[in-house]
């Protein structure tokens, strides 16, 4: 199917909210990982979200070029072509963007989409994330309010983060401490600043012990009940049982029970990156080890072109990542829910 229109993306989010499931949002950084994500969503019978981070966007532009906007637009153009061949709806999203990168990433992409929409076209991306976790909440929400207006003009959904996700992603690192748990006061402040849809649609990443990257069980305590407390705290202000559309960040290594509880409290999007990176690389490493004398010209031999052809190991890598995407869809209950 074509990349989701703004209306189709809204219908996807509404379906997740009504059906108590969430979409995996798969980070990609190449055509291979993009194709693997598409394959996984198709095999699961699930619509989904595919996204690029600032580092992923730089890499997509060329490792020596490092142009986040060029990489993002190239990714969007490629995805728009190849996604047509898959029987599921796919939305495109840009992941964590801190304050110092807004002018070189989200703002120019929003400007490009706004111009395209004015000319009768569709936005390049269906949603963008502003990561204000490193600035005071007041400043975070002021910037969020400005970006929400820009997103509304471009027919795009905004994603924000209120709280701090621990660990490291694309060079942004945070400690693992009590700041990982968003307070109900922060949730109330968010609703007061941004509304509950009347100023434009936005997704909210509240933190409940989330950590980016790899961590062993017990290193961090996830408390999904933080999300329920936030929903209950703003109900009096909004009159809505689930005013927030939540995003689950830093979910790699989470137990299925923790994921299910978070979805029950309003999570409709969950980022998946570390697990799919490993799922892509592990089969490639296995292929190289088993075929070392083919991928290497050992002892003056010529090797085996069929082994060192990037398509040979690329196919097994993509299959491995696709299988992990299917698992994510099953854990988030989106498998078999495509809205067609």
N, C-alpha and C positions, 0 to 999 in steps of 0.2 A: 504494500500500500504506500501511497505517498506519505511523506513526513506529515505528522498531525498538524492540522490547521489550529489556530487559537481556539476555535469552537470545539474541535475534536479533543484537544488537550483538556479543555475545561470539562468536557463530558467524561474523559478518562478519570480526572481527579474526583469528579462527583460520584462516579461509579465505585471508585475505591472507598470513598467515605461512606457511601450507602451500603456497600457490601462488606465492610470491615476487612479489607485487605490493603496491601501496599504494593507499589511498584518498585522493583529493584532499579536503582539508578547506577548504571555501569560506567565507570571511568575508562576511557580509551585514550590511546596516544598514537595510534597508527591505523592504517587501513586494515591490517590483519586483526587487531583487537576489535575494531569496529565490526568487521565481518563476523567474528566469533560471537560478539554480543547479539547481533541480529540472528545468527543461527540459533543461539540459545533461547531467545525469546520465541522464535518460531517453533522450536521443538517443544517448548512449554505451553504453547498456545496462549501466550500472555502478551498483552501490550507492555510497553516499557519505556524507560528513559535512558538515553545514552548521553554522557557528558564528558566535557574536557575541563581540566584544571588549568591554571596559569602555566604550569610547567608542561602539561600535555599539549597546550596550544603552542607554546614555544617550539616544542619538539616537532609538532606537525608542520611548522613552517620551514623546518630544516634545522638540524642541530647547530649549524654555524650562523644561521640567520636570526633565530630567536625573536620572531615577530609574533606576538600573541594574537593580534587582530588578523594578520594574514593567515596564520595557522588555523584560527577559528573559522574564518570564512571558507578556507579550503576544505576543512572538515565538514562544514555544513553543506557545501556544494557536492562533495563526494557522497555523503550520507543521503542526500536527497535523490541521487541517482540510484544507488544500490538498494535503498530501502524499498523501492517500488516493487521489487521482486519477492518480498516477504509478506505473508498473509496476516501481519499484525500491525498495530499502530505504534509508531515510534515518535517520541518527543525529544528534542535536542535541548541541552541545558549547559550552561557554563558553571563550573563548581567554584569553590572558595576563592573569593577575590578580596584581599585586604585593602585597607584605605590607600596605601601607597601605590597600588596598581589599578585603582579605579579608572584613572585618566588614560591608562594605556591598555585597558581591557574592556570593562563593562560599558563605560560611557561611550566610547567610539562604536562599539557593537550596537548599542541602543540607538545611537544616532543613525547608523546605517539602516537598521530595521525601520526606524521612524520614516526615513526618506523613502524606503521601499513601500511601506504601507501607504504613504501619501500618494504614491504613483499607482495604487491599486493592487500592489503585491502583498506577499505574506512576510512576516518577520523572519529573519534568518534563524533565530532561536526562539523556542517557546517559553523559556524561563532563564533567568540569570540570578546568581547568588551574590549577595553582598555579605561579606564576613566581617562584622563589626565586633567580634569577640575580643579584639585586642585594645579597643578604645572604651572609655566610660560609657555606661548605658545611655546617658542623655545624648551624647554625641552620636552614638550608634543609631539611635532612633531619629535624630534630626536628619542624618544622611539617608536613612531608610525611607523617611517620608519624602525626601526629594527624589530618590530613585523610584519610589512607588509611583509618583506622578509621571515620571518619564516612561516607566514600563506601561502604565495605563495608556499613554499616548501611542505607544508602539504595539499595543495589543499583546503584551507579554506579561507573564507572571513573575513576580519578584520572590526570591527566597532570602530570608534573613537568618542570622544566628544570634540568639540571646543566651549568654553563658559562655563557658570556655570548654572546648574539646581538648583533652589532653593528648600527649604524644606529638608526633611530627608528621607534617604533610607539606611537600613542596617547600621545605626550608622554614616553615612556621612551626615553632615548637612551644608547647605549654606544659607546665608541671602537672603532676597528678595530685590534686588536693581538693579541698572543699569547694573551690571555685567551679568544679565540674558539675555542680548541681544548681540549676536555675531556681531562684526563689519565686514564690507566688507574687511577691511585690513586683518583680521584674515582668512577670506575665501580665499583670494588671497595667503596668506602665506601657507595655507594648500595645495592648488593645486601645488604651486611651490615645496613643499617638497615631496609630495606623488604622484604627477601626477594625471592623470584622467583615470587610468586603465592600463597604460603601465607598471607600477611597480607591479601590482596586484590589485585585486578588493577590494574596501573598501566602507563602509557605513559611513555617516557623520551625527552626531547629532549636528547641530548648535542650539543655544538656542535663543528663541524668546519670553521669559517671562515664560518659563515652570517651574512648581513647582511639586516636588514629594509629594505624600500624598494627604491629603484632604484639600481643601480650599474653602471658600465661594466665590460666584460670585462677581467680583469687587475687590477682594483682590490682584489679579495680572492681569495685562493687557497683554494678548497675542497679539503679533504683527507678524502674519504669513508673512507679507510683507518683513520681514527681510530675509526670505528664497529666495524670488524672487530677492531681491537686491543682494544677494550672487551669485545666478545663473547668473545674468546679469554682475556682476563684473568680473567673471572668463571666460565669453564667449570669450572675445578677446584673452585670453591666450590659450584656448582649441579649439576654433572653434565650440564648442558644445552648443546647446540651453539649455540643462539641464545636465551639467557636473557632478553635485553632485547627488548621491543617498542618500536622506535624511532619518533620523530617528527622530521620534517625541517622546521625553521623557516627563514624567510628564504630561500626558494627561488626567488623571482622572478628571472628572468634567467639561471638555471642552465642549463648545457648538458644536452641529453638524456642524454649519456654519463655525466655526473656524477650525474644523477638515477637512472639505471639502476644505477650502482655502489652508491649508497646503499641502494637497494631490495634489492640482492643481499646486503647486510650486515645486513638486518633492519628497514629502515624500512617501516612498514605504514600510515603516515599522513603526508601532506605538506600543510602549510598553504599556501594560495594566496589572496593578497589584492591586492597591488599590481597584478599583471597583470590580474586580473579587474576591478579598479576602472577601469583604463584601457580595457579591452575594452568596458565599459559606457558610459563617457563619450565615447569617440572617435566612435561612430556618432551619438550625440546631438549632438555638436558639428558633425558633417558635415551632419546634418539641418537644424540651425539656420542654418548658412552657406548651404546651398542654398535654403532657404525663408525667408530673412530677411524678405522683404516680406510673408510670410504670418504669421510669428510676431510681427512688429512692425507697429505701426500707423504706417507710413511716410508722411510728408508729409500727415498728416491723413486718410489712408485708414482703413479699418476692419479691415485684416488678413484672415486666413483662419482661421476657427474650427477647420476641420479640420486646420490646420497647428499651431496653438498649443494644441490639446487635448493635455494631457499624455500621453494614450494613444497619440497619433500618434508622437511621438519616443520614448516609453517602450518601444514595441514593438521599434523598431530597436535601442535600447540593450540591451534584454533579449536579443535575438537575438545581438548581438555578444558579450555576456558568456557566453551559453550555448555559443557556438562555442568560446570559450576554455576552458570547463569540459571540453568534449569533448577538446580537445587535452591538457589535464592528465590526463584518464583514459587517453588513449593513451600519454602519456609514462610514466605510472606503471603501465601494464599492467593496469589494472582494467577497461578497456573490454570489455564482453561477458562479465563474470564474475558478474553478479548471482546471488545464492544463492536468489532466489525467495521 
